């Protein structure tokens, strides 16, 4: 980002999640600009998925990929609009992340019945903790057992997420 001359931080300290969002947004913004440029010059079509980017040859390009109302077009419009970058706040990002986890964990998550004291112990918090301490404890514990990591433990990750959600509701 610094090589592009972009300064993403502000005078306020940003959370790691918001910093990642900003980096992600800039990356996708640049990818969609490149997609437009290559389409205009006839170099091909940069197919930008959620986790995969591929360059399709110009003669193989399916123009329906840019059709109005398609999912690809709505993502493209989102990332090309800088207002979306500046409108993102810590609270809005937390809401989006919670919606994401709820959507992808429905039907596959076992609900653990935790008390508040069990949740505090699981997140290694002491009584009287602050909201920022809760968020920090959640992030550190979630990183340790995230299922995408080699030493990940999905069952413990689910417990940690549910403990966080329980304690978050108490604030």
CORMORA-V65386 format. One record per residue. N is the residue number from 1. RES is the residue in one small letter. PHI is phi in whole degrees, 0 to 359 (* if undefined). PSI is psi in degrees with one decimal (* if undefined). D_FIRST is the distance of its C-alpha to the first C-alpha in whole Angstrom. Layout:
n=N res=RES phi=PHI psi=PSI d_first=D_FIRST
n=N res=RES phi=PHI psi=PSI d_first=D_FIRST
This chain:
n=1 res=x phi=* psi=-39.1 d_first=0
n=2 res=x phi=293 psi=-31.7 d_first=4
n=3 res=x phi=293 psi=-24.8 d_first=5
n=4 res=x phi=275 psi=-5.4 d_first=5
n=5 res=x phi=78 psi=23.1 d_first=7
n=6 res=x phi=261 psi=130.3 d_first=5
n=7 res=x phi=251 psi=110.2 d_first=7
n=8 res=x phi=268 psi=-21.5 d_first=8
n=9 res=x phi=275 psi=161.4 d_first=11
n=10 res=x phi=243 psi=-172.9 d_first=14
n=11 res=x phi=293 psi=-26.4 d_first=17
n=12 res=x phi=277 psi=148.3 d_first=19
n=13 res=x phi=286 psi=126.5 d_first=18
n=14 res=x phi=263 psi=147.6 d_first=16
n=15 res=x phi=290 psi=157.8 d_first=17
n=16 res=x phi=302 psi=-35.5 d_first=15
n=17 res=x phi=296 psi=-44.3 d_first=16
n=18 res=x phi=291 psi=-35.3 d_first=15
n=19 res=x phi=297 psi=-42.9 d_first=12
n=20 res=x phi=296 psi=-40.7 d_first=12
n=21 res=x phi=302 psi=-46.8 d_first=13
n=22 res=x phi=298 psi=-42.9 d_first=10
n=23 res=x phi=296 psi=-43.2 d_first=8
n=24 res=x phi=299 psi=-45.7 d_first=11
n=25 res=x phi=299 psi=-47.0 d_first=11
n=26 res=x phi=297 psi=-42.9 d_first=8
n=27 res=x phi=301 psi=-50.4 d_first=9
n=28 res=x phi=292 psi=-34.9 d_first=13
n=29 res=x phi=301 psi=-47.2 d_first=12
n=30 res=x phi=293 psi=-38.3 d_first=11
n=31 res=x phi=297 psi=-42.7 d_first=14
n=32 res=x phi=290 psi=-31.7 d_first=16
n=33 res=x phi=294 psi=-42.6 d_first=16
n=34 res=x phi=296 psi=-38.6 d_first=16
n=35 res=x phi=302 psi=-46.7 d_first=19
n=36 res=x phi=297 psi=-46.7 d_first=21
n=37 res=x phi=300 psi=-46.1 d_first=20
n=38 res=x phi=290 psi=-30.8 d_first=22
n=39 res=x phi=292 psi=-42.2 d_first=25
n=40 res=x phi=294 psi=-41.3 d_first=26
n=41 res=x phi=278 psi=-7.3 d_first=26
n=42 res=x phi=81 psi=13.7 d_first=28
n=43 res=x phi=288 psi=-20.7 d_first=25
n=44 res=x phi=141 psi=-171.0 d_first=26
n=45 res=x phi=241 psi=122.1 d_first=24
n=46 res=x phi=276 psi=104.8 d_first=21
n=47 res=x phi=276 psi=113.0 d_first=22
n=48 res=x phi=252 psi=107.3 d_first=20
n=49 res=x phi=263 psi=-173.6 d_first=21
n=50 res=x phi=289 psi=-32.6 d_first=20
n=51 res=x phi=226 psi=9.4 d_first=20
n=52 res=x phi=213 psi=134.6 d_first=20
n=53 res=x phi=237 psi=127.1 d_first=19
n=54 res=x phi=226 psi=149.3 d_first=22
n=55 res=x phi=259 psi=118.8 d_first=23
n=56 res=x phi=264 psi=140.3 d_first=26
n=57 res=x phi=299 psi=147.9 d_first=29
n=58 res=x phi=304 psi=-41.8 d_first=30
n=59 res=x phi=286 psi=-16.2 d_first=33
n=60 res=x phi=261 psi=0.2 d_first=32
n=61 res=x phi=293 psi=128.8 d_first=30
n=62 res=x phi=267 psi=107.4 d_first=32
n=63 res=x phi=294 psi=-14.9 d_first=31
n=64 res=x phi=292 psi=-14.1 d_first=32
n=65 res=x phi=296 psi=-23.7 d_first=29
n=66 res=x phi=254 psi=13.8 d_first=28
n=67 res=x phi=297 psi=144.6 d_first=31
n=68 res=x phi=303 psi=137.0 d_first=31
n=69 res=x phi=85 psi=-6.4 d_first=31
n=70 res=x phi=286 psi=158.9 d_first=30
n=71 res=x phi=299 psi=-37.5 d_first=27
n=72 res=x phi=298 psi=-41.0 d_first=25
n=73 res=x phi=291 psi=-40.0 d_first=25
n=74 res=x phi=293 psi=-39.3 d_first=25
n=75 res=x phi=296 psi=-42.8 d_first=21
n=76 res=x phi=300 psi=-48.5 d_first=20
n=77 res=x phi=299 psi=-40.3 d_first=22
n=78 res=x phi=299 psi=-49.8 d_first=20
n=79 res=x phi=284 psi=-19.4 d_first=16
n=80 res=x phi=273 psi=-6.1 d_first=17
n=81 res=x phi=258 psi=107.7 d_first=18
n=82 res=x phi=295 psi=-18.0 d_first=16
n=83 res=x phi=299 psi=-32.9 d_first=19
n=84 res=x phi=293 psi=-33.9 d_first=18
n=85 res=x phi=295 psi=-49.4 d_first=15
n=86 res=x phi=284 psi=-22.7 d_first=17
n=87 res=x phi=281 psi=-16.1 d_first=20
n=88 res=x phi=289 psi=130.2 d_first=19
n=89 res=x phi=237 psi=168.8 d_first=20
n=90 res=x phi=303 psi=-46.3 d_first=21
n=91 res=x phi=293 psi=-43.8 d_first=24
n=92 res=x phi=297 psi=-41.9 d_first=23
n=93 res=x phi=296 psi=-43.3 d_first=21
n=94 res=x phi=301 psi=-42.0 d_first=24
n=95 res=x phi=297 psi=-44.5 d_first=26
n=96 res=x phi=297 psi=-42.3 d_first=24
n=97 res=x phi=295 psi=-39.4 d_first=24
n=98 res=x phi=295 psi=-42.2 d_first=27
n=99 res=x phi=298 psi=-40.9 d_first=28
n=100 res=x phi=301 psi=-49.9 d_first=26
n=101 res=x phi=294 psi=-37.2 d_first=28
n=102 res=x phi=295 psi=-41.3 d_first=31
n=103 res=x phi=295 psi=-45.6 d_first=31
n=104 res=x phi=275 psi=-9.6 d_first=30
n=105 res=x phi=253 psi=-4.0 d_first=33
n=106 res=x phi=296 psi=147.1 d_first=36
n=107 res=x phi=70 psi=-10.4 d_first=39
n=108 res=x phi=238 psi=1.7 d_first=37
n=109 res=x phi=254 psi=130.0 d_first=37
n=110 res=x phi=274 psi=127.8 d_first=40
n=111 res=x phi=277 psi=122.2 d_first=40
n=112 res=x phi=267 psi=134.1 d_first=41
n=113 res=x phi=274 psi=103.0 d_first=43
n=114 res=x phi=247 psi=142.6 d_first=42
n=115 res=x phi=271 psi=166.8 d_first=43
n=116 res=x phi=299 psi=-39.6 d_first=41
n=117 res=x phi=291 psi=-35.8 d_first=42
n=118 res=x phi=294 psi=-39.0 d_first=41
n=119 res=x phi=295 psi=-42.8 d_first=38
n=120 res=x phi=299 psi=-43.8 d_first=37
n=121 res=x phi=295 psi=-42.7 d_first=39
n=122 res=x phi=299 psi=-38.8 d_first=36
n=123 res=x phi=270 psi=3.8 d_first=33
n=124 res=x phi=58 psi=47.6 d_first=35
n=125 res=x phi=253 psi=152.1 d_first=35
n=126 res=x phi=258 psi=150.9 d_first=38
n=127 res=x phi=305 psi=143.6 d_first=40
n=128 res=x phi=87 psi=16.8 d_first=39
n=129 res=x phi=292 psi=156.7 d_first=35
n=130 res=x phi=266 psi=169.6 d_first=32
n=131 res=x phi=298 psi=-41.3 d_first=30
n=132 res=x phi=294 psi=-36.1 d_first=27
n=133 res=x phi=294 psi=-38.6 d_first=29
n=134 res=x phi=298 psi=-48.2 d_first=30
n=135 res=x phi=297 psi=-41.5 d_first=26
n=136 res=x phi=295 psi=-43.4 d_first=25
n=137 res=x phi=296 psi=-41.4 d_first=28
n=138 res=x phi=299 psi=-48.7 d_first=27
n=139 res=x phi=300 psi=-44.7 d_first=24
n=140 res=x phi=293 psi=-41.9 d_first=25
n=141 res=x phi=290 psi=-39.4 d_first=28
n=142 res=x phi=295 psi=-38.0 d_first=27
n=143 res=x phi=296 psi=-36.7 d_first=24
n=144 res=x phi=295 psi=-36.0 d_first=27
n=145 res=x phi=240 psi=18.4 d_first=29
n=146 res=x phi=301 psi=134.6 d_first=27
n=147 res=x phi=299 psi=-21.5 d_first=28
n=148 res=x phi=281 psi=-11.0 d_first=25
n=149 res=x phi=272 psi=154.0 d_first=26
n=150 res=x phi=303 psi=-40.8 d_first=28
n=151 res=x phi=265 psi=20.5 d_first=30
n=152 res=x phi=293 psi=155.4 d_first=30
n=153 res=x phi=221 psi=100.9 d_first=33
n=154 res=x phi=296 psi=-36.7 d_first=33
n=155 res=x phi=296 psi=-43.8 d_first=36
n=156 res=x phi=291 psi=-36.6 d_first=35
n=157 res=x phi=300 psi=-43.1 d_first=31
n=158 res=x phi=297 psi=-42.9 d_first=33
n=159 res=x phi=299 psi=-43.5 d_first=35
n=160 res=x phi=296 psi=-43.1 d_first=32
n=161 res=x phi=297 psi=-42.1 d_first=31
n=162 res=x phi=291 psi=-35.9 d_first=34
n=163 res=x phi=297 psi=-43.1 d_first=35
n=164 res=x phi=299 psi=-46.3 d_first=32
n=165 res=x phi=296 psi=-38.5 d_first=33
n=166 res=x phi=298 psi=-48.9 d_first=36
n=167 res=x phi=291 psi=-32.1 d_first=35
n=168 res=x phi=296 psi=-38.0 d_first=33
n=169 res=x phi=294 psi=-23.5 d_first=36
n=170 res=x phi=282 psi=-12.9 d_first=38
n=171 res=x phi=277 psi=* d_first=36
